[in-house]
Amino acid sequence: MFIYDPWEEFERFRKFMKRFMKELESEFPHYSSIPVEIKETDEDIIVRAELPGFSKDEISVYLTEHTLEIWAEHKEKKVEKEERMIRSERRYGAVKRVITLPIEVDPETAEAKLENGILEIKAKKKKVSKGKKLDIS
């Protein structure tokens, strides 16, 4: 007599998904998040992102009035024929982060600099009219 066991079915599905995700990881580069810190001054929005080990040539930044996109990618270093790798724990691949900014900024005023693995993006807040009291005629 056959007795259906939903837990057994679930376990089979879990193992299938684990194998599937492992295959998927090998096919595509690894993407992970970038830790950020967002600060506000009276005039600016300042975003600091941790990108240790990346050079400025490996980083792309795209800023709109509402969003900031940071993309960084390490290219794998080619090993010379004379070199024999004993051990390598360096990671290759890409990291990406898209941030919705809390306040509109003016992308034309933005500046970015990379120092000691910290990418700093600074942009002026967009001037917003506070409104005006209207007289009714």
Secondary structure, DSSP 4 states (H G I P E B T S, - for coil): -----HHHHHHHHHHHHHHHHHHHHHHS--EE---EEEEE-SSEEEEEEE-TT--GGGEEEEE-SSEEEEEEEEPPPPPPTT---S------EEEEEEEE-SS-B-GGG-EEEEETTEEEEEEEBPP-----PPPP-
